[in-house]
Amino acid sequence: MQLIFLGTASCFPTYHRSVSCLALRHADGSVWIFDCGEGSQVQLQRSCVRPGKITKIFITHLHGDHLFGLPGLIATISTQASFKSDFILDIYGPQGLRQFVRQSLYLSRSELPFKFKVHELIPESYQLPQDWDKWKPDLVSGPLHPQELLGDSISAQNDAWTVISKVKGKTSVLAGHNEHLRIPSFGYVIEEPDLSGKLDVDKLASMKIPPGNVYSRLKQGEDVTFDGNLVRSKDVVGSPKKGRKITIMGDTCNSDRMIKMALNSDALVHESTLENSMLENALEKGHSTPGMAAKYAHEISARNLILTHFSQRYRATSEEEGPTVDILQKEAEESLSELGNTSCKVHLAHDLLEFSVKRILNVIQDG
């Protein structure tokens, strides 16, 4: 699994940084997009990501710097690739996203060569600001877009929204609450299935069992009777390898309700908008500091913390005036050190960064 950062700025784009957009490339080459600020389709063309490989899009919240590029990205996808007749682009995000996508594509008369669905996460009462009813985010008027199929409305159970259910051999996705300003915000936890252990073909050959269907059944965990003898899968298949887990946060100043689902993440992508000395300012705006991100990474036992969503006050190059983003990485590392955490590595995202999430070497223990 590989993370490709297409935009790392907060609020609005700068010369060196585009606004929030992140691609997750799977082992099979398929790509999922997380957030889509304005100009994301330009960043996509500058990156290693092929538009035709995008199969799903996830939006954390409906602020413009995470959303305004979505209609353009969908249009870009539609013009730069060919699609099978049964292809459906699945789009996930907070309630109100369906209205935004439908009306943007409908009013611009944008026809697509594929079908799409918008699946909405229904917010809990504790996520709603006092003036929520005034904005009527659940109001969807007019007919479906010509290529639209009606998506699901996903409600929470025990503070978790099941976005993509766990199915054998498939990657699952849960969403959880991120506390932010004026609007519901979500984080996503992506979890790979465990990989089957290595088949001991030499041992099978010594047992006079030829390659074929028996090998496949044994590798899948099934005990097989061959030539009158019972062959147990556990005797010829090594221990399974743990699937990778990635947690991608939206804008947040508190994600405590996600701690349980995010535990033992191989990578945590967390906003770090302002430095520690500006904590009060960050909280007022519903954002995080490096210290907050580090504390959360420690609480969930994350192996890697990747900081992103930087304020424009932090320069990206030595030619610009002002503090650099390096101070944010340093503060996160210092915070982890103060917590006694020496295992979590801190990384600083930048536009077009490609970060490989490696599988841990140790295997799942029996029992």
VOGU-3710 file (C-alpha; in Angstrom, 3 decimals, decimal comma):
1> mqliflgtas> 0,000/0,000/0,000  1,258/3,438/-0,906  0,130/6,924/0,122  0,563/9,710/-2,441  0,053/13,214/-1,045  -1,480/15,420/-3,738  -2,117/18,419/-1,466  -0,850/19,327/2,009  -1,985/22,924/2,599  -4,763/24,104/4,890
11> cfptyhrsvs> -7,466/26,592/3,922  -6,271/27,653/0,451  -3,546/26,655/-2,027  -0,160/28,340/-2,191  2,543/28,393/-4,827  4,227/25,348/-3,270  1,262/23,514/-1,750  -2,130/22,457/-3,024  -5,014/21,916/-0,610  -6,015/18,584/0,894
21> clalrhadgs> -6,008/15,528/-1,337  -4,481/12,119/-0,681  -4,327/8,988/-2,823  -4,048/5,448/-1,473  -2,742/2,942/-4,015  -3,404/-0,726/-3,311  -1,289/-3,719/-4,282  -3,594/-4,452/-7,231  -3,034/-0,935/-8,620  -6,461/0,440/-7,726
31> vwifdcgegs> -6,553/3,885/-6,134  -8,758/5,466/-3,488  -8,830/9,245/-3,066  -9,273/10,931/0,323  -10,485/14,541/0,164  -10,392/16,637/-2,960  -9,679/20,335/-2,576  -9,631/22,729/-5,502  -7,016/21,948/-8,148  -6,677/18,297/-7,198
41> qvqlqrscvr> -7,057/17,201/-10,801  -3,958/19,264/-11,685  -2,007/17,584/-8,885  -3,248/14,220/-10,099  -1,700/14,824/-13,512  1,628/15,798/-11,895  1,677/12,597/-9,838  2,207/8,902/-10,495  -1,537/8,241/-10,098  -3,489/7,229/-13,201
51> pgkitkifit> -7,087/8,594/-13,236  -8,462/5,351/-14,649  -7,298/3,474/-11,546  -9,485/5,521/-9,173  -12,401/3,414/-7,930  -13,482/5,159/-4,716  -13,420/8,671/-3,260  -13,775/9,510/0,440  -14,502/13,006/1,771  -13,794/13,780/5,437
61> hlhgdhlfgl> -15,929/16,930/5,705  -17,626/19,511/3,539  -15,334/22,514/3,960  -14,226/23,824/0,583  -10,522/23,104/0,921  -11,395/19,400/1,144  -14,256/19,341/-1,372  -14,252/22,001/-4,091  -12,104/19,959/-6,471  -14,433/16,952/-6,510
71> pgliatistq> -16,603/17,829/-9,570  -13,478/18,638/-11,576  -11,774/15,426/-10,519  -14,804/13,354/-11,529  -14,818/15,086/-14,919  -11,085/14,478/-15,321  -11,511/10,796/-14,528  -14,284/10,532/-17,111  -12,216/11,998/-19,964  -8,880/10,268/-19,374
81> asfksdfild> -9,779/6,598/-19,144  -12,063/3,913/-20,556  -14,357/1,986/-18,239  -16,081/-1,360/-18,189  -19,854/-1,216/-18,557  -20,388/-2,357/-14,965  -17,977/0,167/-13,383  -19,444/2,297/-10,585  -17,527/5,145/-8,959  -18,335/5,030/-5,234
91> iygpqglrqf> -18,116/8,311/-3,323  -18,382/8,457/0,476  -18,727/11,408/2,812  -20,873/13,369/5,259  -24,562/14,032/4,788  -24,949/16,801/2,218  -22,294/15,406/-0,143  -24,936/13,806/-2,359  -26,590/17,162/-2,947  -23,261/18,820/-3,741
101> vrqslylsrs> -22,158/16,192/-6,273  -25,576/15,811/-7,881  -26,215/19,512/-8,376  -22,651/20,317/-9,491  -22,739/17,669/-12,222  -26,399/18,240/-13,097  -26,245/22,036/-13,461  -23,051/21,835/-15,515  -24,661/19,095/-17,669  -21,637/16,893/-17,122
111> elpfkfkvhe> -22,296/13,481/-18,643  -20,120/10,611/-17,493  -19,115/7,333/-19,183  -19,821/5,447/-15,939  -22,344/5,251/-13,124  -21,691/6,751/-9,707  -23,114/6,478/-6,193  -22,793/8,891/-3,293  -22,982/7,159/0,083  -23,645/9,536/2,981
121> lipesyqlpq> -22,506/9,233/6,604  -25,397/10,351/8,804  -23,996/12,450/11,666  -24,808/11,799/15,294  -26,469/14,558/17,347  -23,212/15,351/19,180  -21,574/16,245/15,853  -24,110/18,899/14,888  -23,655/22,648/15,444  -26,595/24,601/16,860
131> dwdkwkpdlv> -27,580/26,077/13,493  -27,540/22,721/11,670  -31,249/22,768/10,703  -30,896/26,230/9,177  -28,482/24,898/6,529  -30,690/21,904/5,583  -27,845/19,627/4,455  -30,183/16,657/4,028  -32,335/18,459/1,446  -31,769/16,930/-2,015
141> sgplhpqell> -33,988/18,443/-4,658  -34,597/17,496/-8,266  -34,072/14,225/-10,126  -31,014/12,012/-10,003  -28,177/12,870/-12,352  -28,482/10,717/-15,514  -25,543/8,530/-14,470  -26,357/8,505/-10,738  -27,443/5,459/-8,779  -28,878/6,079/-5,326
151> gdsisaqnda> -26,244/5,438/-2,665  -26,546/4,253/0,920  -27,245/6,292/4,033  -24,814/5,002/6,669  -25,625/5,427/10,359  -23,268/4,902/13,282  -23,214/1,992/15,680  -21,212/2,565/18,866  -19,487/5,630/17,366  -18,406/3,728/14,243
161> wtviskvkgk> -19,740/4,100/10,705  -19,202/0,907/8,684  -18,281/2,326/5,295  -17,038/-0,909/3,714  -17,801/-4,084/5,645  -15,229/-6,734/6,441  -15,455/-9,453/3,816  -12,892/-12,243/3,504  -10,038/-11,166/1,305  -11,247/-7,550/0,983
171> tsvlaghneh> -10,094/-4,269/2,512  -12,547/-2,771/5,019  -13,185/0,851/6,011  -14,598/2,342/9,201  -15,283/6,026/9,834  -15,265/7,878/13,127  -15,915/11,312/14,567  -13,360/14,137/14,298  -14,258/17,220/16,312  -13,999/20,283/14,090
181> lripsfgyvi> -15,538/23,714/13,611  -19,131/24,326/12,425  -19,460/21,061/10,555  -19,338/17,258/11,052  -15,907/15,840/10,254  -14,817/12,214/9,906  -11,656/10,154/9,915  -11,287/6,862/8,060  -9,600/3,636/9,166  -8,581/1,383/6,278
191> eepdlsgkld> -7,675/-2,192/7,152  -6,285/-4,864/4,863  -7,213/-8,516/5,344  -4,513/-10,804/6,709  -2,462/-12,687/4,140  -2,320/-16,454/4,172  0,984/-17,967/5,252  3,473/-19,492/2,843  2,697/-22,979/1,577  5,459/-25,513/2,287
201> vdklasmkip> 5,641/-27,026/-1,199  8,739/-29,081/-0,375  6,907/-30,831/2,444  3,912/-31,475/0,213  6,194/-32,880/-2,495  7,770/-35,241/0,042  4,231/-36,432/0,817  3,751/-37,204/-2,924  1,019/-34,559/-3,250  1,167/-32,910/-6,694
211> pgnvysrlkq> 0,430/-29,180/-7,277  -3,176/-28,337/-8,018  -6,507/-27,927/-6,285  -5,281/-29,567/-3,058  -2,587/-26,886/-2,679  -5,161/-24,126/-3,050  -7,521/-25,664/-0,488  -4,743/-26,171/2,034  -3,519/-22,584/1,627  -7,039/-21,324/2,308
221> gedvtfdgnl> -7,044/-23,147/5,643  -8,932/-26,282/4,684  -7,824/-29,735/5,882  -7,719/-32,191/2,982  -7,802/-35,975/2,728  -5,417/-37,164/0,013  -4,826/-40,787/-0,906  -6,483/-41,844/2,335  -4,376/-39,599/4,562  -5,566/-36,423/6,353
231> vrskdvvgsp> -3,359/-33,418/5,616  -3,867/-30,558/8,055  -3,488/-27,049/6,698  -1,637/-25,826/9,803  1,066/-28,462/9,209  1,930/-27,264/5,708  1,047/-23,545/5,772  3,074/-20,935/7,652  1,610/-18,331/9,997  -0,531/-15,651/8,325
241> kkgrkitimg> 0,817/-12,126/7,874  -1,026/-9,271/9,514  -2,853/-6,909/7,144  -1,879/-3,242/7,196  -3,987/-0,560/8,867  -3,999/3,105/7,851  -5,854/5,876/9,688  -6,548/9,092/7,771  -7,931/11,957/9,826  -9,973/14,882/8,612
251> dtcnsdrmik> -9,670/18,291/10,232  -9,792/17,689/13,981  -9,025/19,031/17,420  -10,198/15,851/19,170  -10,501/12,319/17,769  -10,836/10,380/21,029  -13,948/8,566/19,803  -11,769/6,878/17,148  -9,058/5,548/19,448  -10,398/2,007/19,625
261> malnsdalvh> -10,829/1,547/15,865  -7,482/3,189/15,079  -5,388/1,123/17,519  -2,131/-0,285/16,135  -2,266/1,677/12,885  0,737/1,177/10,644  0,340/4,774/9,482  -1,565/7,706/10,968  -2,132/10,715/8,690  -2,922/13,599/11,017
271> estlensmle> -3,311/17,314/10,499  -0,779/19,640/12,125  -1,980/23,080/11,194  -0,154/25,214/13,774  2,849/24,826/16,078  2,542/24,017/19,777  2,899/27,618/20,941  -0,284/28,426/18,969  -2,377/25,763/20,716  -5,154/28,141/21,745
281> nalekghstp> -5,468/29,466/18,196  -5,562/25,925/16,805  -8,306/24,834/19,202  -10,407/27,912/18,434  -10,324/26,921/14,767  -10,888/23,205/15,395  -7,367/22,182/14,385  -4,375/20,362/15,851  -0,757/21,052/16,775  2,197/18,630/16,428
291> gmaakyahei> 1,951/17,853/20,135  -1,697/16,866/19,783  -0,951/14,683/16,764  1,949/13,015/18,565  -0,127/12,333/21,673  -2,806/10,700/19,530  -0,244/8,594/17,649  1,079/7,441/21,024  -2,413/6,593/22,303  -3,198/4,377/19,316
301> sarnlilthf> 0,312/2,847/19,156  0,842/4,026/15,586  4,073/2,937/13,875  4,263/6,036/11,640  2,847/9,534/12,113  2,593/11,603/8,938  1,903/15,294/9,476  -0,028/17,310/6,879  -2,513/20,215/6,450  -0,033/23,015/7,146
311> sqryratsee> -0,884/26,658/7,702  0,358/29,119/5,063  2,590/30,704/7,703  5,044/27,810/7,279  7,274/28,111/4,257  8,239/25,145/2,128  11,569/26,437/0,759  14,505/28,464/2,011  13,682/31,221/-0,505  10,525/32,143/1,406
321> egptvdilqk> 10,398/34,224/4,570  9,094/32,881/7,855  9,286/29,593/9,799  9,566/26,304/7,928  7,424/23,221/8,379  10,452/21,521/9,932  9,485/23,022/13,270  6,276/20,947/13,203  8,176/17,693/12,736  10,636/18,610/15,482
331> eaeeslselg> 7,832/19,408/17,937  6,037/16,131/17,193  9,261/14,171/17,725  9,924/15,995/20,995  6,381/15,279/22,197  6,754/11,574/21,473  10,088/11,534/23,275  8,506/13,157/26,341  5,867/10,394/26,282  8,625/7,780/26,242
341> ntsckvhlah> 7,667/6,635/22,758  10,678/5,562/20,697  8,871/3,314/18,201  6,699/5,795/16,299  8,454/7,584/13,443  7,401/11,114/12,451  7,246/12,102/8,789  6,495/15,439/7,161  4,212/15,291/4,137  4,777/17,450/1,089
351> dllefsvkri> 2,987/17,658/-2,221  3,647/14,597/-4,404  5,288/12,662/-1,557  5,027/8,899/-2,109  5,037/7,002/1,188  5,061/3,198/1,215  3,281/1,605/4,161  5,313/-1,509/4,776  3,935/-4,717/6,197  5,312/-5,590/9,645
361> lnviqdg> 7,746/-8,506/9,630  6,377/-10,308/12,659  3,424/-12,605/12,025  0,128/-13,219/13,756  0,533/-15,402/16,811  -1,745/-18,416/17,232  -4,247/-18,329/20,067
//
